[in-house]
Amino acid sequence: MKLVFAGTPEVAVPALDALIDSRHEVVAVVTRPDAPAGRGRRLVASPVAERAEEAGIEVLKPVKPRDEEFLARLREIGPDCCPVVAYGALLPKAALEVPRQGWVNLHFSLLPAWRGAAPVQHSLMAGDEVTGASTFQIEQGLDSGPVYGVITEDVRPTDTSGDLLTRLAFAGAGLLVATMDGIEDGTLKPVPQPADGITLAPKITVEDARIDWHAPALRVDRVVRGCTPAPGAWTVFRGERLKLVQAALAADRTGLAPGEIAAGKNNVWVGTGSHAVELLWVQPQGKKPMRAADWARGVRIAPGETLTTAEVR
């Protein structure tokens, strides 16, 4: 089939690579416009755009996918199908009607669970033991279209959202190619999603990533892992924001009040609503990530000092 691929971030690149290497022809890529990045805030192309340009594939960067110039070019190309991975913009009805086989999205959850922008983060924060990826036909509802195929992936005890998303990106790439094959062969038909089991996964905000030390240790651990690498779990120490890069459950460490810090020679523990968690890596405001024990030595933590949920001054 003649394909137009839509995607933007690094997580979409494995699927693009897999489609380029498949029996199908990727004739163009749709991605978000160049965005400012780095200290200089210079405009930078998306990872998908960079990969497509390397491969000599036409790149379309509409400000909005309803722009008539973009729609006209899409109609001119005349794709059979448009596979999508994390494109990052809503597709209008006029765009959905162009390819004869529609737009097929690779979504990183077992639909109808975790419909929305942050399925992997929400899955980790909810404590799911198994997640996966689904391919489905895009319609105007939020991730509500009929499903072509799924793969499952075990959630490991120490997984961050970055770890899990990387594995799903590569496994999901194979699923997307298999879905394109099945659509072309006529051997694969989408199945409507069940009405039961729908959960939503809106974008994780900075406020969602704030640690509540009165919550159980298990919840604290899930928030840290779910918010790593972005937006990054955080707390407040001496009025300044402290990002928690890596933590671990420490069931054998008790007796600390919620938020209370205990620092040993090589360990830093913090009390929660249940037992303590151990801080492994942190990132003070304006500094690079560092080992929590090194941070604790540098700030000279006083007995009884705490991490708080107070607003930053």
Secondary structure, DSSP 8 states (H G I E B T S, - for coil): -EEEEEE-SGGGHHHHHHHHTSSSEEEEEE----EEETTTTEEE--HHHHHHHHTT-EEE--SSTT-HHHHHHHHHH--SBEEEES--S---HHHHTSSTT-EEEEESS-TTSSBSS-HHHHHHHHT-SEEEEEEEE--SSSS-S-EEEEEEEE--TT--HHHHHHHHHHHHHHHHHHHHHHHHHT----B---SSS--B-----TTTTB--TTS-HHHHHHHHHHTTTTT-EEEEETTEEEEEEEEEEETT-----TTBEEE-SS-EEE--SSSEEEEEEEEETTS--EEHHHHHHHHT--TT-B-B-----
